[in-house]
Amino acid sequence: MKFKFEKKYLYWGLTGFLALAGAILFYYILFHRSNFMGGIGKFITIAMPIIDGFVLAYLFTPILNMLEKKLIKPLCVKAGLSMTPKVKSRIRAGSILATLVIVLLVVYELFALIIPEVVRSVQSIIFQFPIYVNNLSNWALLLLKDNPDLEATVDALINQYSTKVMEYVNTNLLPHINEVLKTVSLSVIGVFKALWNLVIGFIISIYLLGSKEKFAGQAKKIVYAVFDRNAGNELVSNFRFIHSTFIGFIGGKIIDSIIIGIICFVCTSIIGTPYSILVSVIIGVTNVIPFFGPWIGGIPSALLVLMVDPKQALYFGILIIFIQQFDGNILGPKILGDSTGLSSFWVIFSITIFGGLFGVLGMIVGVPIFAVFYAGVKSLVNRYLQKKNLPTDLGPYMTVGRIEESMAFTEYVPPVKKKSSGKQQETKKTADSENKSQKS
């Protein structure tokens, strides 16, 4: 009997193999999680220059597109050049060069203006730290002079915690000073390694920018090869939405933070805040973190100013509150608009979860990532509602008690407790008194 090969057997075998492989992978992840995460961490460490290159290319792309489409290409068309492949490649090379020059000039100017002032401020803080501590302690003593009970409480707390600090230094810190030095050395090495990866990533980003349409076309080709046409169209559309959400939020937040840093510098210079450049840099950098960023930068900056001049610390605190209100209610919505579509609760939720999982980076990118997830869930829910011929607007569901078979929405009415009449209440009281007398 001649064996006849059928494709369905191949599909069955492939499905069984993939199911078995998936089960083995799930078991390994579940019971060997540390090894699995260690492998992923090692892979990320190796691939970090490529990841840096993708991130830099992604951030440089809006600048490149603006220069190429709004400036260089119109000039070439105006000059009468035909858009041959050779001319297009030269336009792209010129656009990349102009983008890199602009980015490097902006970074250099920022560092040239800010870094020397920040270094001088840090040096001044280090050299004059004993004076600042003495000023702060004198100010605290003056404040507590008219409150003997509060002074005694604060003095007891200082003595208690100073003893604990000395015990910690003698028992934990000094015996492990070699480990501390080793950790500091590894941190310095890690910083230099990160800078080297950034340099390699910068070079990789140039190649990515030069062929970004080709890479995008290859990715779409794979999508349409693996999925059917409708699924492929939806997947490509979803990636466009992810791109617009990320680039809109990250780019807008960077611009917003730069403006806030400049406003903070101008205002602190006017009111005479100590170390105005340093605190403005701290406020501007931490403002990239949504919601919690102003507090993360404002509290240590206020403490720094407090050590120098308590009165200026009060002015600085009031100024920061006004600046953050201006940013949250006027400037931020004007620049960012509704780029995420998330309410304040979901913003706090995403920052808390992603910040706990991935640290500061998670706090920065957590909002756009969760916005994409939120939009995906919302789209899926709306699709299922449409299949059931139900409305997708939120309004009808806020007060609905039940949906009838005719698809009519019935509002929820809380049950009303019936009030008993006076006669019923009197009968109940008589019965209760009879029960009590029988028990006695």
C-alpha positions as CSV (number, residue, x, y, z in Angstrom):
1,M,0.0,0.0,0.0
2,K,1.4,3.3,-1.0
3,F,1.7,5.9,1.7
4,K,0.2,9.3,0.8
5,F,1.6,12.3,2.6
6,E,-0.9,14.9,3.7
7,K,-0.1,18.4,5.0
8,K,-2.5,18.1,7.9
9,Y,-0.2,15.5,9.5
10,L,2.7,18.0,9.3
11,Y,0.5,20.8,10.8
12,W,-0.5,18.4,13.6
13,G,3.0,17.4,14.3
14,L,4.2,21.0,14.3
15,T,1.4,22.1,16.6
16,G,2.2,19.3,19.0
17,F,5.9,20.2,18.9
18,L,5.2,23.9,19.6
19,A,2.8,23.0,22.5
20,L,5.5,20.7,24.0
21,A,8.2,23.3,23.6
22,G,6.0,26.0,25.1
23,A,5.2,23.7,28.1
24,I,8.9,23.0,28.7
25,L,9.7,26.8,28.4
26,F,6.9,27.6,30.9
27,Y,8.2,25.0,33.3
28,Y,11.7,26.3,33.1
29,I,10.7,29.9,33.6
30,L,8.4,29.0,36.5
31,F,10.9,26.9,38.4
32,H,14.3,28.3,37.2
33,R,13.3,31.9,37.1
34,S,16.7,33.2,38.4
35,N,18.6,31.4,35.7
36,F,16.2,32.6,33.1
37,M,16.3,36.3,34.2
38,G,20.1,36.0,34.5
39,G,20.3,34.9,30.9
40,I,18.1,37.7,29.8
41,G,20.2,40.2,31.8
42,K,23.4,38.9,30.2
43,F,21.9,39.1,26.7
44,I,20.8,42.7,27.4
45,T,24.3,43.6,28.7
46,I,25.8,42.2,25.5
47,A,23.2,43.9,23.2
48,M,23.3,47.3,25.1
49,P,25.2,49.1,22.3
50,I,22.6,48.0,19.8
51,I,19.8,49.0,22.1
52,D,21.4,52.4,22.6
53,G,21.7,52.8,18.9
54,F,18.0,52.0,18.4
55,V,17.0,54.5,21.1
56,L,19.2,57.3,19.8
57,A,18.0,56.7,16.2
58,Y,14.4,56.8,17.4
59,L,15.0,60.1,19.2
60,F,16.9,61.6,16.2
61,T,14.3,60.6,13.6
62,P,11.9,63.5,14.2
63,I,14.7,66.0,13.8
64,L,16.0,64.1,10.7
65,N,12.5,64.1,9.1
66,M,12.0,67.8,9.7
67,L,15.3,68.8,8.2
68,E,15.0,66.5,5.3
69,K,11.3,67.2,4.3
70,K,11.0,70.8,5.3
71,L,14.5,72.2,4.5
72,I,17.0,70.2,2.5
73,K,14.6,68.4,0.0
74,P,12.7,71.7,-0.9
75,L,16.0,73.5,-1.4
76,C,17.1,70.7,-3.8
77,V,13.8,70.8,-5.7
78,K,14.0,74.6,-5.9
79,A,17.5,74.2,-7.3
80,G,16.1,72.0,-10.1
81,L,17.6,68.7,-9.0
82,S,15.8,65.6,-10.1
83,M,15.1,63.1,-7.3
84,T,17.2,60.2,-8.5
85,P,18.3,57.5,-6.1
86,K,21.8,59.1,-6.0
87,V,20.4,62.5,-5.2
88,K,18.1,61.0,-2.5
89,S,21.0,59.2,-0.8
90,R,23.0,62.5,-0.8
91,I,20.0,64.3,0.7
92,R,19.7,61.6,3.4
93,A,23.5,61.9,4.1
94,G,23.3,65.6,4.4
95,S,20.2,65.4,6.6
96,I,21.9,62.9,9.0
97,L,25.0,65.1,9.1
98,A,22.9,68.2,9.9
99,T,21.0,66.3,12.6
100,L,24.1,65.1,14.3
101,V,25.7,68.6,14.2
102,I,22.6,70.2,15.7
103,V,22.4,67.5,18.5
104,L,26.1,67.7,19.3
105,L,26.0,71.5,19.4
106,V,23.0,71.6,21.7
107,V,24.5,69.0,24.0
108,Y,27.9,70.8,24.0
109,E,26.3,74.2,24.7
110,L,24.2,72.8,27.5
111,F,27.2,71.1,29.1
112,A,29.4,74.2,28.6
113,L,26.9,76.4,30.3
114,I,25.6,74.1,33.0
115,I,28.5,71.7,34.0
116,P,31.0,74.4,35.2
117,E,28.4,76.1,37.3
118,V,27.2,72.8,38.7
119,V,30.8,71.7,39.5
120,R,31.4,75.1,41.3
121,S,28.2,74.8,43.2
122,V,29.0,71.2,44.4
123,Q,32.6,72.3,45.4
124,S,31.2,75.2,47.3
125,I,28.7,73.0,49.1
126,I,31.5,70.5,50.0
127,F,33.8,73.2,51.3
128,Q,31.2,75.2,53.2
129,F,29.2,72.3,54.5
130,P,30.3,72.8,58.1
131,I,29.2,76.4,57.9
132,Y,25.8,75.4,56.5
133,V,25.3,72.9,59.2
134,N,26.2,75.5,61.9
135,N,23.8,78.0,60.3
136,L,21.0,75.4,60.2
137,S,21.6,74.4,63.8
138,N,21.7,78.1,65.0
139,W,18.4,78.7,63.1
140,A,16.8,75.6,64.7
141,L,18.0,76.7,68.2
142,L,16.5,80.2,67.7
143,L,13.3,78.6,66.6
144,L,13.1,76.3,69.6
145,K,14.3,78.9,72.1
146,D,10.7,79.9,73.0
147,N,9.5,76.3,73.1
148,P,11.4,74.4,75.9
149,D,9.3,71.2,75.6
150,L,9.8,71.0,71.9
151,E,13.5,71.8,72.3
152,A,13.9,69.0,74.8
153,T,12.1,66.5,72.5
154,V,14.2,67.5,69.5
155,D,17.4,67.3,71.6
156,A,16.5,63.8,72.8
157,L,15.8,62.7,69.2
158,I,19.1,64.1,68.0
159,N,21.0,62.3,70.7
160,Q,19.2,59.1,70.1
161,Y,19.7,59.0,66.4
162,S,23.3,60.3,66.5
163,T,24.1,57.4,68.8
164,K,22.5,55.0,66.3
165,V,24.4,56.6,63.4
166,M,27.7,56.2,65.2
167,E,26.9,52.6,66.0
168,Y,26.1,51.9,62.4
169,V,29.3,53.5,61.2
170,N,31.4,51.5,63.7
171,T,29.7,48.2,63.4
172,N,28.6,48.1,59.7
173,L,30.3,50.7,57.6
174,L,34.0,50.6,58.8
175,P,34.4,46.8,58.9
176,H,33.1,46.6,55.3
177,I,35.0,49.6,53.9
178,N,36.8,47.4,51.4
179,E,33.4,46.2,50.0
180,V,32.3,49.8,49.8
181,L,35.4,50.8,47.9
182,K,34.9,47.8,45.6
183,T,31.3,48.8,44.9
184,V,32.3,52.4,44.2
185,S,35.1,51.2,41.8
186,L,32.6,48.9,40.0
187,S,30.2,51.8,39.7
188,V,32.9,54.0,38.1
189,I,33.8,51.2,35.7
190,G,30.1,50.7,34.9
191,V,29.8,54.4,34.1
192,F,32.7,54.3,31.7
193,K,31.3,51.1,30.1
194,A,27.9,52.8,29.7
195,L,29.6,55.8,28.0
196,W,31.5,53.4,25.7
197,N,28.3,51.6,24.8
198,L,26.7,55.0,24.1
199,V,29.5,55.9,21.7
200,I,29.1,52.6,19.9
201,G,25.3,53.1,19.9
202,F,25.8,56.6,18.4
203,I,27.7,55.1,15.5
204,I,25.0,52.4,15.0
205,S,22.3,55.0,15.1
206,I,23.9,56.6,12.0
207,Y,23.5,53.4,10.0
208,L,19.9,53.0,11.3
209,L,19.0,56.5,10.2
210,G,20.5,56.0,6.8
211,S,18.3,52.9,6.1
212,K,15.3,53.5,8.3
213,E,12.8,53.1,5.5
214,K,14.5,49.8,4.4
215,F,14.3,48.4,8.0
216,A,10.6,49.5,8.3
217,G,9.8,47.9,4.9
218,Q,11.5,44.6,6.0
219,A,9.5,44.5,9.2
220,K,6.2,45.1,7.3
221,K,7.2,42.4,4.8
222,I,7.6,39.9,7.7
223,V,4.3,40.9,9.2
224,Y,2.3,40.4,6.0
225,A,4.1,37.2,5.3
226,V,3.2,35.7,8.8
227,F,-0.3,37.1,9.2
228,D,-3.2,37.5,6.8
229,R,-4.0,40.8,5.2
230,N,-6.5,42.2,7.8
231,A,-4.4,41.1,10.8
232,G,-1.3,42.6,9.1
233,N,-3.1,45.9,8.5
234,E,-4.2,46.0,12.1
235,L,-0.8,45.2,13.4
236,V,0.9,47.9,11.3
237,S,-1.8,50.4,12.4
238,N,-1.2,49.5,16.1
239,F,2.6,50.0,15.7
240,R,1.9,53.5,14.2
241,F,-0.2,54.3,17.2
242,I,2.5,53.1,19.6
243,H,5.1,55.2,17.7
244,S,2.9,58.3,17.8
245,T,2.2,57.8,21.5
246,F,5.8,57.3,22.5
247,I,7.3,60.0,20.3
248,G,4.6,62.5,21.3
249,F,4.9,61.9,25.0
250,I,8.7,61.6,25.3
251,G,9.5,64.5,22.9
252,G,6.9,66.7,24.5
253,K,8.0,65.9,28.0
254,I,11.7,66.7,27.2
255,I,10.7,70.1,25.7
256,D,8.4,70.8,28.7
257,S,11.2,69.9,31.2
258,I,13.7,72.2,29.4
259,I,11.2,75.1,29.5
260,I,10.5,74.5,33.2
261,G,14.2,74.4,34.0
262,I,14.7,77.7,32.2
263,I,11.7,79.3,34.0
264,C,13.1,78.0,37.3
265,F,16.5,79.5,36.6
266,V,15.1,82.9,35.7
267,C,12.8,83.1,38.8
268,T,15.5,81.8,41.2
269,S,18.0,84.3,39.8
270,I,15.4,87.1,40.4
271,I,14.6,86.2,44.0
272,G,18.3,85.4,44.8
273,T,18.1,81.7,45.5
274,P,21.5,80.2,46.3
275,Y,22.9,77.8,43.7
276,S,20.2,78.8,41.2
277,I,21.7,76.9,38.3
278,L,22.2,73.7,40.3
279,V,18.6,73.6,41.6
280,S,17.2,74.6,38.2
281,V,19.0,71.7,36.6
282,I,17.7,69.3,39.3
283,I,14.1,70.6,38.8
284,G,14.4,70.4,35.0
285,V,15.8,66.9,34.9
286,T,13.4,65.4,37.4
287,N,10.5,67.0,35.7
288,V,10.9,64.4,33.0
289,I,9.3,62.0,35.5
290,P,5.5,62.6,35.3
291,F,3.6,63.5,38.5
292,F,6.3,62.5,41.1
293,G,9.2,64.3,39.3
294,P,8.5,67.8,40.8
295,W,8.6,66.4,44.3
296,I,11.7,64.2,43.6
297,G,13.6,67.3,42.5
298,G,12.0,69.9,44.6
299,I,12.4,68.4,48.1
300,P,16.2,67.9,48.0
301,S,16.7,71.3,46.3
302,A,14.6,72.9,49.1
303,L,16.8,71.2,51.7
304,L,19.9,72.4,50.0
305,V,18.7,76.0,50.0
306,L,17.5,75.5,53.6
307,M,21.1,74.8,54.7
308,V,22.2,78.1,53.3
309,D,19.3,80.4,54.0
310,P,16.0,79.2,55.6
311,K,14.1,82.3,54.4
312,Q,15.2,81.7,50.8
313,A,14.1,78.0,51.2
314,L,10.6,79.2,52.1
315,Y,10.6,81.5,49.0
316,F,11.9,78.6,46.8
317,G,9.2,76.2,48.1
318,I,6.5,78.7,47.2
319,L,8.1,79.3,43.8
320,I,8.3,75.6,43.0
321,I,4.6,75.1,43.9
322,F,3.6,77.9,41.5
323,I,5.9,76.6,38.7
324,Q,4.5,73.1,39.0
325,Q,0.9,74.4,39.0
326,F,1.7,76.3,35.9
327,D,3.3,73.2,34.3
328,G,0.5,70.9,35.3
329,N,-2.4,73.1,34.3
330,I,-1.1,75.3,31.4
331,L,2.2,74.4,29.9
332,G,2.1,70.6,30.1
333,P,-1.4,70.3,28.5
334,K,-0.4,72.8,25.9
335,I,2.7,70.9,24.8
336,L,1.6,67.3,25.5
337,G,-2.1,67.7,24.8
338,D,-3.9,64.4,25.3
339,S,-1.0,62.3,24.0
340,T,-1.6,59.4,26.4
341,G,-5.4,59.5,26.9
342,L,-5.0,58.4,30.5
343,S,-6.7,59.9,33.6
344,S,-4.7,61.1,36.6
345,F,-5.3,57.8,38.5
346,W,-3.9,55.7,35.6
347,V,-0.9,58.0,35.3
348,I,-0.1,57.5,39.1
349,F,-0.8,53.7,38.7
350,S,1.5,53.3,35.8
351,I,4.3,55.3,37.4
352,T,4.1,53.4,40.6
353,I,4.1,49.9,39.0
354,F,6.8,50.5,36.4
355,G,8.9,52.6,38.8
356,G,8.8,49.7,41.2
357,L,9.8,47.2,38.5
358,F,12.4,49.2,36.5
359,G,13.4,52.2,38.6
360,V,13.7,55.7,37.2
361,L,13.6,54.5,33.6
362,G,10.3,52.7,34.4
363,M,8.9,56.0,35.8
364,I,9.7,57.8,32.6
365,V,8.5,55.3,30.0
366,G,5.8,53.7,32.2
367,V,3.1,56.2,31.2
368,P,3.3,55.8,27.4
369,I,3.7,52.0,27.8
370,F,0.6,51.7,29.9
371,A,-1.2,54.1,27.6
372,V,-0.6,51.7,24.7
373,F,-1.8,48.8,26.9
374,Y,-4.9,50.8,28.0
375,A,-5.7,51.7,24.4
376,G,-5.4,48.0,23.3
377,V,-7.8,46.8,26.1
378,K,-10.2,49.6,25.2
379,S,-10.2,48.7,21.5
380,L,-10.7,45.0,22.3
381,V,-13.6,45.8,24.7
382,N,-15.3,48.1,22.1
383,R,-14.9,45.4,19.4
384,Y,-16.7,42.8,21.5
385,L,-19.4,45.4,22.4
386,Q,-20.0,46.2,18.8
387,K,-20.4,42.5,18.0
388,K,-23.2,42.4,20.6
389,N,-24.8,45.6,19.2
390,L,-24.1,47.4,22.4
391,P,-23.0,51.1,22.6
392,T,-19.2,51.8,23.1
393,D,-19.7,55.1,24.9
394,L,-19.0,55.1,28.7
395,G,-22.0,57.2,29.6
396,P,-24.8,54.6,29.5
397,Y,-22.8,52.1,31.6
398,M,-22.2,54.5,34.5
399,T,-25.8,54.3,35.8
400,V,-27.0,51.0,34.2
401,G,-28.7,48.5,36.4
402,R,-29.5,45.9,33.8
403,I,-29.8,45.6,30.0
404,E,-33.1,44.3,28.7
405,E,-33.5,41.9,25.8
406,S,-34.5,44.8,23.7
407,M,-31.1,46.4,24.4
408,A,-32.7,49.1,26.5
409,F,-30.7,50.3,29.4
410,T,-32.5,50.3,32.8
411,E,-31.0,52.5,35.5
412,Y,-30.2,51.1,38.9
413,V,-32.6,52.1,41.6
414,P,-31.5,51.4,45.2
415,P,-34.1,49.6,47.3
416,V,-36.2,51.7,49.6
417,K,-36.7,50.4,53.2
418,K,-40.3,50.3,54.2
419,K,-41.0,52.2,57.4
420,S,-43.1,50.3,59.9
421,S,-46.3,52.0,61.2
422,G,-46.7,53.2,64.8
423,K,-49.0,50.3,65.7
424,Q,-46.4,47.8,64.4
425,Q,-43.7,49.5,66.4
426,E,-45.8,49.5,69.6
427,T,-46.6,45.7,69.1
428,K,-42.9,45.0,68.6
429,K,-41.9,47.0,71.8
430,T,-44.6,45.0,73.8
431,A,-43.3,41.7,72.5
432,D,-39.7,42.7,73.4
433,S,-40.7,43.7,77.0
434,E,-42.6,40.4,77.4
435,N,-39.5,38.4,76.3
436,K,-37.3,40.3,78.8
437,S,-39.8,39.7,81.7
438,Q,-39.9,35.9,80.8
439,K,-36.1,35.8,80.8
440,S,-35.9,37.5,84.2
